[in-house]
Amino acid sequence: MPRGTHGALNKAGKVRSLTPKVESRSRRGPIPRTRVRYIYRKRFVLGRKPSQHPI
């Protein structure tokens, strides 16, 4: 049975240091006032019930 290179020990601990650094994007949610307005529109204007799966 042939052994592949998946998980080879000769690369242990080296791969992460070789990959180029990519800056992370800022992941901020909407400001609270915008979020509250969005929730108000969903619940009262569109008449949706608060749930994980809107029907």
mmCIF file of the N, C-alpha and C atoms, coordinates in Angstrom:
data_MODEL
# 
_entry.id   MODEL 
# 
loop_
_atom_site.group_PDB 
_atom_site.id 
_atom_site.type_symbol 
_atom_site.label_atom_id 
_atom_site.label_alt_id 
_atom_site.label_comp_id 
_atom_site.label_asym_id 
_atom_site.label_entity_id 
_atom_site.label_seq_id 
_atom_site.pdbx_PDB_ins_code 
_atom_site.Cartn_x 
_atom_site.Cartn_y 
_atom_site.Cartn_z 
_atom_site.occupancy 
_atom_site.B_iso_or_equiv 
_atom_site.pdbx_formal_charge 
_atom_site.auth_seq_id 
_atom_site.auth_comp_id 
_atom_site.auth_asym_id 
_atom_site.auth_atom_id 
_atom_site.pdbx_PDB_model_num 
ATOM 1   N N  . MET A 1 1  ? 0.855   -1.178 0.000  1.00 0.00 ? 1  MET A N  1 
ATOM 2   C CA . MET A 1 1  ? 0.000   0.000  0.000  1.00 0.00 ? 1  MET A CA 1 
ATOM 3   C C  . MET A 1 1  ? 0.905   1.247  0.000  1.00 0.00 ? 1  MET A C  1 
ATOM 4   N N  . PRO A 1 2  ? 0.738   2.145  -0.995 1.00 0.00 ? 2  PRO A N  1 
ATOM 5   C CA . PRO A 1 2  ? 1.610   3.329  -1.065 1.00 0.00 ? 2  PRO A CA 1 
ATOM 6   C C  . PRO A 1 2  ? 1.257   4.351  0.005  1.00 0.00 ? 2  PRO A C  1 
ATOM 7   N N  . ARG A 1 3  ? 2.266   4.975  0.543  1.00 0.00 ? 3  ARG A N  1 
ATOM 8   C CA . ARG A 1 3  ? 2.050   6.007  1.560  1.00 0.00 ? 3  ARG A CA 1 
ATOM 9   C C  . ARG A 1 3  ? 2.172   7.375  0.892  1.00 0.00 ? 3  ARG A C  1 
ATOM 10  N N  . GLY A 1 4  ? 1.139   8.198  1.094  1.00 0.00 ? 4  GLY A N  1 
ATOM 11  C CA . GLY A 1 4  ? 1.148   9.530  0.500  1.00 0.00 ? 4  GLY A CA 1 
ATOM 12  C C  . GLY A 1 4  ? 1.934   10.516 1.346  1.00 0.00 ? 4  GLY A C  1 
ATOM 13  N N  . THR A 1 5  ? 1.957   11.747 0.920  1.00 0.00 ? 5  THR A N  1 
ATOM 14  C CA . THR A 1 5  ? 2.698   12.768 1.650  1.00 0.00 ? 5  THR A CA 1 
ATOM 15  C C  . THR A 1 5  ? 1.790   13.536 2.597  1.00 0.00 ? 5  THR A C  1 
ATOM 16  N N  . HIS A 1 6  ? 0.531   13.139 2.677  1.00 0.00 ? 6  HIS A N  1 
ATOM 17  C CA . HIS A 1 6  ? -0.397  13.833 3.560  1.00 0.00 ? 6  HIS A CA 1 
ATOM 18  C C  . HIS A 1 6  ? 0.023   13.622 5.010  1.00 0.00 ? 6  HIS A C  1 
ATOM 19  N N  . GLY A 1 7  ? 0.354   14.716 5.694  1.00 0.00 ? 7  GLY A N  1 
ATOM 20  C CA . GLY A 1 7  ? 0.768   14.615 7.079  1.00 0.00 ? 7  GLY A CA 1 
ATOM 21  C C  . GLY A 1 7  ? 2.210   14.165 7.238  1.00 0.00 ? 7  GLY A C  1 
ATOM 22  N N  . ALA A 1 8  ? 3.040   14.411 6.217  1.00 0.00 ? 8  ALA A N  1 
ATOM 23  C CA . ALA A 1 8  ? 4.437   13.988 6.304  1.00 0.00 ? 8  ALA A CA 1 
ATOM 24  C C  . ALA A 1 8  ? 5.156   14.735 7.425  1.00 0.00 ? 8  ALA A C  1 
ATOM 25  N N  . LEU A 1 9  ? 5.995   14.036 8.163  1.00 0.00 ? 9  LEU A N  1 
ATOM 26  C CA . LEU A 1 9  ? 6.669   14.631 9.309  1.00 0.00 ? 9  LEU A CA 1 
ATOM 27  C C  . LEU A 1 9  ? 7.826   15.539 8.910  1.00 0.00 ? 9  LEU A C  1 
ATOM 28  N N  . ASN A 1 10 ? 8.297   15.437 7.664  1.00 0.00 ? 10 ASN A N  1 
ATOM 29  C CA . ASN A 1 10 ? 9.403   16.307 7.272  1.00 0.00 ? 10 ASN A CA 1 
ATOM 30  C C  . ASN A 1 10 ? 8.948   17.763 7.096  1.00 0.00 ? 10 ASN A C  1 
ATOM 31  N N  . LYS A 1 11 ? 7.635   18.023 7.026  1.00 0.00 ? 11 LYS A N  1 
ATOM 32  C CA . LYS A 1 11 ? 7.130   19.383 6.928  1.00 0.00 ? 11 LYS A CA 1 
ATOM 33  C C  . LYS A 1 11 ? 6.552   19.882 8.252  1.00 0.00 ? 11 LYS A C  1 
ATOM 34  N N  . ALA A 1 12 ? 6.695   19.120 9.330  1.00 0.00 ? 12 ALA A N  1 
ATOM 35  C CA . ALA A 1 12 ? 6.068   19.463 10.604 1.00 0.00 ? 12 ALA A CA 1 
ATOM 36  C C  . ALA A 1 12 ? 6.593   20.792 11.129 1.00 0.00 ? 12 ALA A C  1 
ATOM 37  N N  . GLY A 1 13 ? 5.675   21.733 11.347 1.00 0.00 ? 13 GLY A N  1 
ATOM 38  C CA . GLY A 1 13 ? 6.038   23.017 11.920 1.00 0.00 ? 13 GLY A CA 1 
ATOM 39  C C  . GLY A 1 13 ? 6.612   24.009 10.939 1.00 0.00 ? 13 GLY A C  1 
ATOM 40  N N  . LYS A 1 14 ? 6.783   23.647 9.673  1.00 0.00 ? 14 LYS A N  1 
ATOM 41  C CA . LYS A 1 14 ? 7.406   24.548 8.705  1.00 0.00 ? 14 LYS A CA 1 
ATOM 42  C C  . LYS A 1 14 ? 6.406   25.249 7.803  1.00 0.00 ? 14 LYS A C  1 
ATOM 43  N N  . VAL A 1 15 ? 5.265   24.634 7.569  1.00 0.00 ? 15 VAL A N  1 
ATOM 44  C CA . VAL A 1 15 ? 4.338   25.146 6.563  1.00 0.00 ? 15 VAL A CA 1 
ATOM 45  C C  . VAL A 1 15 ? 3.767   26.502 6.959  1.00 0.00 ? 15 VAL A C  1 
ATOM 46  N N  . ARG A 1 16 ? 3.397   26.657 8.229  1.00 0.00 ? 16 ARG A N  1 
ATOM 47  C CA . ARG A 1 16 ? 2.787   27.914 8.655  1.00 0.00 ? 16 ARG A CA 1 
ATOM 48  C C  . ARG A 1 16 ? 3.749   29.082 8.495  1.00 0.00 ? 16 ARG A C  1 
ATOM 49  N N  . SER A 1 17 ? 5.013   28.865 8.785  1.00 0.00 ? 17 SER A N  1 
ATOM 50  C CA . SER A 1 17 ? 5.981   29.952 8.658  1.00 0.00 ? 17 SER A CA 1 
ATOM 51  C C  . SER A 1 17 ? 6.281   30.282 7.202  1.00 0.00 ? 17 SER A C  1 
ATOM 52  N N  . LEU A 1 18 ? 6.016   29.362 6.281  1.00 0.00 ? 18 LEU A N  1 
ATOM 53  C CA . LEU A 1 18 ? 6.292   29.607 4.861  1.00 0.00 ? 18 LEU A CA 1 
ATOM 54  C C  . LEU A 1 18 ? 5.147   30.314 4.146  1.00 0.00 ? 18 LEU A C  1 
ATOM 55  N N  . THR A 1 19 ? 3.928   30.237 4.691  1.00 0.00 ? 19 THR A N  1 
ATOM 56  C CA . THR A 1 19 ? 2.793   30.855 4.013  1.00 0.00 ? 19 THR A CA 1 
ATOM 57  C C  . THR A 1 19 ? 2.852   32.370 4.180  1.00 0.00 ? 19 THR A C  1 
ATOM 58  N N  . PRO A 1 20 ? 2.471   33.112 3.128  1.00 0.00 ? 20 PRO A N  1 
ATOM 59  C CA . PRO A 1 20 ? 2.516   34.573 3.225  1.00 0.00 ? 20 PRO A CA 1 
ATOM 60  C C  . PRO A 1 20 ? 1.452   35.096 4.186  1.00 0.00 ? 20 PRO A C  1 
ATOM 61  N N  . LYS A 1 21 ? 1.792   36.163 4.897  1.00 0.00 ? 21 LYS A N  1 
ATOM 62  C CA . LYS A 1 21 ? 0.874   36.766 5.868  1.00 0.00 ? 21 LYS A CA 1 
ATOM 63  C C  . LYS A 1 21 ? -0.168  37.575 5.128  1.00 0.00 ? 21 LYS A C  1 
ATOM 64  N N  . VAL A 1 22 ? -1.434  37.322 5.432  1.00 0.00 ? 22 VAL A N  1 
ATOM 65  C CA . VAL A 1 22 ? -2.539  38.066 4.842  1.00 0.00 ? 22 VAL A CA 1 
ATOM 66  C C  . VAL A 1 22 ? -3.221  38.837 5.960  1.00 0.00 ? 22 VAL A C  1 
ATOM 67  N N  . GLU A 1 23 ? -3.355  40.143 5.778  1.00 0.00 ? 23 GLU A N  1 
ATOM 68  C CA . GLU A 1 23 ? -3.996  40.967 6.799  1.00 0.00 ? 23 GLU A CA 1 
ATOM 69  C C  . GLU A 1 23 ? -5.476  40.604 6.909  1.00 0.00 ? 23 GLU A C  1 
ATOM 70  N N  . SER A 1 24 ? -5.976  40.526 8.132  1.00 0.00 ? 24 SER A N  1 
ATOM 71  C CA . SER A 1 24 ? -7.376  40.181 8.320  1.00 0.00 ? 24 SER A CA 1 
ATOM 72  C C  . SER A 1 24 ? -8.246  41.402 8.074  1.00 0.00 ? 24 SER A C  1 
ATOM 73  N N  . ARG A 1 25 ? -9.447  41.175 7.555  1.00 0.00 ? 25 ARG A N  1 
ATOM 74  C CA . ARG A 1 25 ? -10.394 42.259 7.323  1.00 0.00 ? 25 ARG A CA 1 
ATOM 75  C C  . ARG A 1 25 ? -11.100 42.588 8.629  1.00 0.00 ? 25 ARG A C  1 
ATOM 76  N N  . SER A 1 26 ? -11.485 43.835 8.767  1.00 0.00 ? 26 SER A N  1 
ATOM 77  C CA . SER A 1 26 ? -12.248 44.192 9.962  1.00 0.00 ? 26 SER A CA 1 
ATOM 78  C C  . SER A 1 26 ? -13.664 43.643 9.804  1.00 0.00 ? 26 SER A C  1 
ATOM 79  N N  . ARG A 1 27 ? -14.160 42.992 10.834 1.00 0.00 ? 27 ARG A N  1 
ATOM 80  C CA . ARG A 1 27 ? -15.480 42.356 10.774 1.00 0.00 ? 27 ARG A CA 1 
ATOM 81  C C  . ARG A 1 27 ? -16.367 42.964 11.841 1.00 0.00 ? 27 ARG A C  1 
ATOM 82  N N  . ARG A 1 28 ? -16.788 44.154 11.598 1.00 0.00 ? 28 ARG A N  1 
ATOM 83  C CA . ARG A 1 28 ? -17.669 44.812 12.559 1.00 0.00 ? 28 ARG A CA 1 
ATOM 84  C C  . ARG A 1 28 ? -19.099 44.718 12.072 1.00 0.00 ? 28 ARG A C  1 
ATOM 85  N N  . GLY A 1 29 ? -19.998 44.534 12.997 1.00 0.00 ? 29 GLY A N  1 
ATOM 86  C CA . GLY A 1 29 ? -21.409 44.486 12.648 1.00 0.00 ? 29 GLY A CA 1 
ATOM 87  C C  . GLY A 1 29 ? -21.943 45.896 12.461 1.00 0.00 ? 29 GLY A C  1 
ATOM 88  N N  . PRO A 1 30 ? -23.201 46.025 12.094 1.00 0.00 ? 30 PRO A N  1 
ATOM 89  C CA . PRO A 1 30 ? -23.777 47.364 11.948 1.00 0.00 ? 30 PRO A CA 1 
ATOM 90  C C  . PRO A 1 30 ? -23.862 48.064 13.300 1.00 0.00 ? 30 PRO A C  1 
ATOM 91  N N  . ILE A 1 31 ? -23.866 49.397 13.279 1.00 0.00 ? 31 ILE A N  1 
ATOM 92  C CA . ILE A 1 31 ? -23.970 50.144 14.524 1.00 0.00 ? 31 ILE A CA 1 
ATOM 93  C C  . ILE A 1 31 ? -25.325 49.835 15.155 1.00 0.00 ? 31 ILE A C  1 
ATOM 94  N N  . PRO A 1 32 ? -25.434 49.891 16.480 1.00 0.00 ? 32 PRO A N  1 
ATOM 95  C CA . PRO A 1 32 ? -26.655 49.437 17.156 1.00 0.00 ? 32 PRO A CA 1 
ATOM 96  C C  . PRO A 1 32 ? -27.929 50.098 16.656 1.00 0.00 ? 32 PRO A C  1 
ATOM 97  N N  . ARG A 1 33 ? -27.900 51.377 16.320 1.00 0.00 ? 33 ARG A N  1 
ATOM 98  C CA . ARG A 1 33 ? -29.109 52.059 15.869 1.00 0.00 ? 33 ARG A CA 1 
ATOM 99  C C  . ARG A 1 33 ? -29.606 51.455 14.557 1.00 0.00 ? 33 ARG A C  1 
ATOM 100 N N  . THR A 1 34 ? -28.677 51.159 13.655 1.00 0.00 ? 34 THR A N  1 
ATOM 101 C CA . THR A 1 34 ? -29.047 50.534 12.383 1.00 0.00 ? 34 THR A CA 1 
ATOM 102 C C  . THR A 1 34 ? -29.618 49.143 12.620 1.00 0.00 ? 34 THR A C  1 
ATOM 103 N N  . ARG A 1 35 ? -29.004 48.404 13.549 1.00 0.00 ? 35 ARG A N  1 
ATOM 104 C CA . ARG A 1 35 ? -29.461 47.051 13.839 1.00 0.00 ? 35 ARG A CA 1 
ATOM 105 C C  . ARG A 1 35 ? -30.863 47.057 14.430 1.00 0.00 ? 35 ARG A C  1 
ATOM 106 N N  . VAL A 1 36 ? -31.126 47.998 15.346 1.00 0.00 ? 36 VAL A N  1 
ATOM 107 C CA . VAL A 1 36 ? -32.445 48.086 15.967 1.00 0.00 ? 36 VAL A CA 1 
ATOM 108 C C  . VAL A 1 36 ? -33.501 48.444 14.924 1.00 0.00 ? 36 VAL A C  1 
ATOM 109 N N  . ARG A 1 37 ? -33.159 49.354 14.014 1.00 0.00 ? 37 ARG A N  1 
ATOM 110 C CA . ARG A 1 37 ? -34.095 49.736 12.959 1.00 0.00 ? 37 ARG A CA 1 
ATOM 111 C C  . ARG A 1 37 ? -34.402 48.550 12.046 1.00 0.00 ? 37 ARG A C  1 
ATOM 112 N N  . TYR A 1 38 ? -33.365 47.735 11.762 1.00 0.00 ? 38 TYR A N  1 
ATOM 113 C CA . TYR A 1 38 ? -33.537 46.555 10.926 1.00 0.00 ? 38 TYR A CA 1 
ATOM 114 C C  . TYR A 1 38 ? -34.459 45.543 11.615 1.00 0.00 ? 38 TYR A C  1 
ATOM 115 N N  . ILE A 1 39 ? -34.250 45.336 12.917 1.00 0.00 ? 39 ILE A N  1 
ATOM 116 C CA . ILE A 1 39 ? -35.100 44.406 13.672 1.00 0.00 ? 39 ILE A CA 1 
ATOM 117 C C  . ILE A 1 39 ? -36.536 44.923 13.726 1.00 0.00 ? 39 ILE A C  1 
ATOM 118 N N  . TYR A 1 40 ? -36.719 46.230 13.939 1.00 0.00 ? 40 TYR A N  1 
ATOM 119 C CA . TYR A 1 40 ? -38.057 46.828 13.969 1.00 0.00 ? 40 TYR A CA 1 
ATOM 120 C C  . TYR A 1 40 ? -38.770 46.593 12.640 1.00 0.00 ? 40 TYR A C  1 
ATOM 121 N N  . ARG A 1 41 ? -38.058 46.817 11.547 1.00 0.00 ? 41 ARG A N  1 
ATOM 122 C CA . ARG A 1 41 ? -38.665 46.640 10.219 1.00 0.00 ? 41 ARG A CA 1 
ATOM 123 C C  . ARG A 1 41 ? -39.082 45.183 10.008 1.00 0.00 ? 41 ARG A C  1 
ATOM 124 N N  . LYS A 1 42 ? -38.216 44.245 10.404 1.00 0.00 ? 42 LYS A N  1 
ATOM 125 C CA . LYS A 1 42 ? -38.550 42.833 10.231 1.00 0.00 ? 42 LYS A CA 1 
ATOM 126 C C  . LYS A 1 42 ? -39.769 42.433 11.053 1.00 0.00 ? 42 LYS A C  1 
ATOM 127 N N  . ARG A 1 43 ? -39.792 42.838 12.329 1.00 0.00 ? 43 ARG A N  1 
ATOM 128 C CA . ARG A 1 43 ? -40.842 42.349 13.228 1.00 0.00 ? 43 ARG A CA 1 
ATOM 129 C C  . ARG A 1 43 ? -42.168 43.062 13.042 1.00 0.00 ? 43 ARG A C  1 
ATOM 130 N N  . PHE A 1 44 ? -42.148 44.402 12.927 1.00 0.00 ? 44 PHE A N  1 
ATOM 131 C CA . PHE A 1 44 ? -43.398 45.156 12.936 1.00 0.00 ? 44 PHE A CA 1 
ATOM 132 C C  . PHE A 1 44 ? -43.884 45.541 11.546 1.00 0.00 ? 44 PHE A C  1 
ATOM 133 N N  . VAL A 1 45 ? -42.982 45.917 10.659 1.00 0.00 ? 45 VAL A N  1 
ATOM 134 C CA . VAL A 1 45 ? -43.403 46.315 9.319  1.00 0.00 ? 45 VAL A CA 1 
ATOM 135 C C  . VAL A 1 45 ? -43.700 45.089 8.464  1.00 0.00 ? 45 VAL A C  1 
ATOM 136 N N  . LEU A 1 46 ? -42.789 44.118 8.472  1.00 0.00 ? 46 LEU A N  1 
ATOM 137 C CA . LEU A 1 46 ? -42.992 42.915 7.665  1.00 0.00 ? 46 LEU A CA 1 
ATOM 138 C C  . LEU A 1 46 ? -43.784 41.849 8.402  1.00 0.00 ? 46 LEU A C  1 
ATOM 139 N N  . GLY A 1 47 ? -43.923 41.975 9.727  1.00 0.00 ? 47 GLY A N  1 
ATOM 140 C CA . GLY A 1 47 ? -44.733 41.045 10.508 1.00 0.00 ? 47 GLY A CA 1 
ATOM 141 C C  . GLY A 1 47 ? -44.123 39.677 10.688 1.00 0.00 ? 47 GLY A C  1 
ATOM 142 N N  . ARG A 1 48 ? -42.792 39.588 10.694 1.00 0.00 ? 48 ARG A N  1 
ATOM 143 C CA . ARG A 1 48 ? -42.146 38.296 10.894 1.00 0.00 ? 48 ARG A CA 1 
ATOM 144 C C  . ARG A 1 48 ? -41.970 38.024 12.380 1.00 0.00 ? 48 ARG A C  1 
ATOM 145 N N  . LYS A 1 49 ? -42.109 36.763 12.751 1.00 0.00 ? 49 LYS A N  1 
ATOM 146 C CA . LYS A 1 49 ? -41.892 36.383 14.136 1.00 0.00 ? 49 LYS A CA 1 
ATOM 147 C C  . LYS A 1 49 ? -40.396 36.172 14.360 1.00 0.00 ? 49 LYS A C  1 
ATOM 148 N N  . PRO A 1 50 ? -39.884 36.528 15.535 1.00 0.00 ? 50 PRO A N  1 
ATOM 149 C CA . PRO A 1 50 ? -38.458 36.302 15.787 1.00 0.00 ? 50 PRO A CA 1 
ATOM 150 C C  . PRO A 1 50 ? -38.150 34.825 15.927 1.00 0.00 ? 50 PRO A C  1 
ATOM 151 N N  . SER A 1 51 ? -37.419 34.297 14.963 1.00 0.00 ? 51 SER A N  1 
ATOM 152 C CA . SER A 1 51 ? -37.034 32.891 14.996 1.00 0.00 ? 51 SER A CA 1 
ATOM 153 C C  . SER A 1 51 ? -35.801 32.706 14.136 1.00 0.00 ? 51 SER A C  1 
ATOM 154 N N  . GLN A 1 52 ? -35.245 31.519 14.194 1.00 0.00 ? 52 GLN A N  1 
ATOM 155 C CA . GLN A 1 52 ? -34.048 31.246 13.410 1.00 0.00 ? 52 GLN A CA 1 
ATOM 156 C C  . GLN A 1 52 ? -34.413 31.018 11.949 1.00 0.00 ? 52 GLN A C  1 
ATOM 157 N N  . HIS A 1 53 ? -35.574 30.447 11.692 1.00 0.00 ? 53 HIS A N  1 
ATOM 158 C CA . HIS A 1 53 ? -36.005 30.139 10.317 1.00 0.00 ? 53 HIS A CA 1 
ATOM 159 C C  . HIS A 1 53 ? -37.271 30.927 10.008 1.00 0.00 ? 53 HIS A C  1 
ATOM 160 N N  . PRO A 1 54 ? -37.140 32.125 9.431  1.00 0.00 ? 54 PRO A N  1 
ATOM 161 C CA . PRO A 1 54 ? -38.356 32.900 9.118  1.00 0.00 ? 54 PRO A CA 1 
ATOM 162 C C  . PRO A 1 54 ? -39.174 32.223 8.020  1.00 0.00 ? 54 PRO A C  1 
ATOM 163 N N  . ILE A 1 55 ? -40.444 32.141 8.244  1.00 0.00 ? 55 ILE A N  1 
ATOM 164 C CA . ILE A 1 55 ? -41.336 31.480 7.269  1.00 0.00 ? 55 ILE A CA 1 
ATOM 165 C C  . ILE A 1 55 ? -42.283 32.519 6.691  1.00 0.00 ? 55 ILE A C  1 
# 
